[in-house]
Amino acid sequence: MTKSKKIFLSEKEMPKQWYNIAADLPGTLNPPLGPDGQPIGPEALAPVFPMNLIEQEVSTQRWIDIPEKVMEMLSIWRPSPLVRAYALEEALGTPARIYYKNESVSPAGSHKPNTAVAQAYYNKEFGINKLCTETGAGQWGSALSFACSLLDMECKVFMVRVSFDQKPFRKMMMQTWGGTCIASPSTETQAGRDVLAQYPDTPGSLGIAISEAVEAAVTDPTGQTRYSLGSVLNHVMLHQTIIGLEAKKQLKKVGEKLPDIVIACAGGGSNFAGLSFPFIQDKIHGAEMEVIAVEPHSCPTLTKAPFAYDHGDIAKMTPLLAMNSLGHGFIPPPIHAGGLRYHGMSPLVSHAVKEGLVTPEAIHQLECYEAGMLFARTEGIIPAPETTHAIASTIRQARKAKDEGKEKVILFNFSGHGFMDLVGYDKYLNGELRNHELGDAEFKEFTEVLKQYPSPIL
Amino acid sequence: MTKSKKIFLSEKEMPKQWYNIAADLPGTLNPPLGPDGQPIGPEALAPVFPMNLIEQEVSTQRWIDIPEKVMEMLSIWRPSPLVRAYALEEALGTPARIYYKNESVSPAGSHKPNTAVAQAYYNKEFGINKLCTETGAGQWGSALSFACSLLDMECKVFMVRVSFDQKPFRKMMMQTWGGTCIASPSTETQAGRDVLAQYPDTPGSLGIAISEAVEAAVTDPTGQTRYSLGSVLNHVMLHQTIIGLEAKKQLKKVGEKLPDIVIACAGGGSNFAGLSFPFIQDKIHGAEMEVIAVEPHSCPTLTKAPFAYDHGDIAKMTPLLAMNSLGHGFIPPPIHAGGLRYHGMSPLVSHAVKEGLVTPEAIHQLECYEAGMLFARTEGIIPAPETTHAIASTIRQARKAKDEGKEKVILFNFSGHGFMDLVGYDKYLNGELRNHELGDAEFKEFTEVLKQYPSPIL
């Protein structure tokens, strides 16, 4: 063995604090607004989230201790390996050194459990014994079911109908961990019943499912149920920063300085924030680095949508958040990267893009699947459709480094494996997939709704 | 963090040689026999396997070097973690220390790639550019497709019809790695056509699929195609010993001596041999240790079937092997642990059982699923149905240790994850599964065929 592929940390080397980028971001962060257009206080969120998580949501403390019990749960799969992609480099003939952080090693198969175990823990500490959430493709619902099973809590997941029907295995995963999974829109909530009355055959959407999950949490008569969100919010980004903090230590172990390019796909922003925020801290302090957030052309939140105030869900149950948004009524085309089909984007990620710290990039799904195939046949692991976006961008950068003859160091986030998403590969191989571009007319129609809300500080 | 769950080795610490138990087993090994009942020489296997693997098959050399290129491919996921199952121990209230070797971290999700990359390598070295094989539940076909993709070789997989229809995701995995997967029996081979003529609606069996794969390999007019088998044979057991060799180093790292109990499930025997053979070496030399091979009651190869000469496949294309066999025409009931539904057993494992070095144990599937659920909800990882057999036996031993108040060290093989087998869990949760016992009449009927063959030395 001349060269090691995988760079491990021991459990003892796991970071003991999360990094809160709110402490370092330049510019003024726009606060969440209530229905009256005024900033809301923490207490307004109390029916939805436990106060200890709300405190994290609004915190500007730079480093936040990871509780011991959370560390213990994380250590089921963390620290995750950092891997040098020698075989991919060779296939591309690039002088770039490509590293990926393998978050697919978690029991649910993606980075999502990083925040799921933390959120379940804080809720339990606060006396909550049941969590409600929504899920699109099923990664988040699986992750929260997994976390709740470890802490002996109940978990109820509203899964977007079209995914519920197409991906029965995800539901089975949740049930194996003791979670309950029902198709959304459902008849269990007012929000669901309203949608069904108007559109009985709707395939559902993440926006609708969020409305249902929030309603189910806040109307629970026991008062011991809360809602949990797998992306977008500040505390979710916080919990994911363990990814980048580990990667930093691992790069150091093999004598690499900071990477030249950091890449992750971005749907709601959590795996992107998780890898990149600890590196963006260096960029804020002067390090030269390109940080790329990759999204599908069919859901161009960062590359096309405005930075504006909008709701996170279709029933407008969430506060107004300052973020890039295609409008809360946006229904994305049926691409296979379900985790990237969200109308909004994490306010912290949106802010970092606005400040020029992050370069957004849109890539079509055919290029992404081609990249995923090359990765599977060189590095061996089949990536999730979402993850193929980061791989496609990495390949672009590696080819550019080759053209320029530069020894760039590229780090990307391997956010999840594709074992539960093989239908997409099958369709790709059978030539049944096509690219989707969001047309200008559609774009205008969906973003129209944003005009009624206050403008954020730019 | 007070206690580390996962014990890692660096890639540099990976064992550099495989362990060949043929060098140490007591008693006389029975040679494979040809159609005339006489021992066959290596040359008789040459149309089926490359000579370098045949040499390994008959070798009695104790240690065999792992080629550098094989080490490199193995290092995509190896060394695999050894994990202390603290949460499971706590749930059982046992004084036993339970460790499991997590072989589910390979790209195909099981231990199978350990031999797949080795077999693909030796074939390629020998000038072969295409491999044919069979697969039941799909683990082996995926593993060989993965290995062939790394070496740019063709791979053709005959998949048992019933699994082909029930598990389309496995086929998609193989295709993503560039493999071709067709349902068996097929019209592509004489063996397949013969079966279809007689039983057009047959669900297929592993025995039929083996016949097809061997025929497809030996009749290929280019002469550059060979057959590959994922279990049973001596060289397959050899390649899997890296599991136990790593586990030994890892136990040493945390100050454990030899385990008191070593447990793995056994279908064809390869994950069992992989973990246990390096420990059985110590047992042969006097160490006190219980080594348990767990199988389903519905396919009781080790606990009920005789040690006899039999063919590995239904069309009797393989040589006669001395092994525990339920008869090559045995059709097991449709339990979900597809990898444990084989009529035969590795001759080396059978021999070790015969010599009293291994204790066989049969467990019913409901107890196994219950064990799998407990594991998923404590340790977090969803096990393959095959793996739940090892877990169920571990739980029995851990409870026994509790009853006896003994601090036993139990090591078991976590041979694969259950992401592709969630339908079994779903049926279990819905109460749709039942136990299957092999009746005496059926047993007599299937083993009748064995009487016509020579008797092995006992």
Interface residues (C-beta under 8 A of the other chain):
Chain A: M1 S4 K5 K6 F8 S10 E11 K12 M14 E68 M71 E72 S75 I76 W77 A87 V105 P107 G109 F146 S149 L150 P168 F169 M172 M173 Q175 T176 W177 G178 M373 A376 R377 T378 E379 G380 I381 I382 G418 F419 M420 L422 V423 Y425 D426 L429
Chain B: M1 S4 K5 K6 F8 S10 E11 K12 M14 E68 M71 E72 S75 I76 W77 A87 V105 P107 G109 F146 S149 L150 P168 F169 M172 M173 Q175 T176 W177 G178 M373 A376 R377 T378 E379 G380 I381 I382 G418 F419 M420 L422 V423 Y425 D426 L429
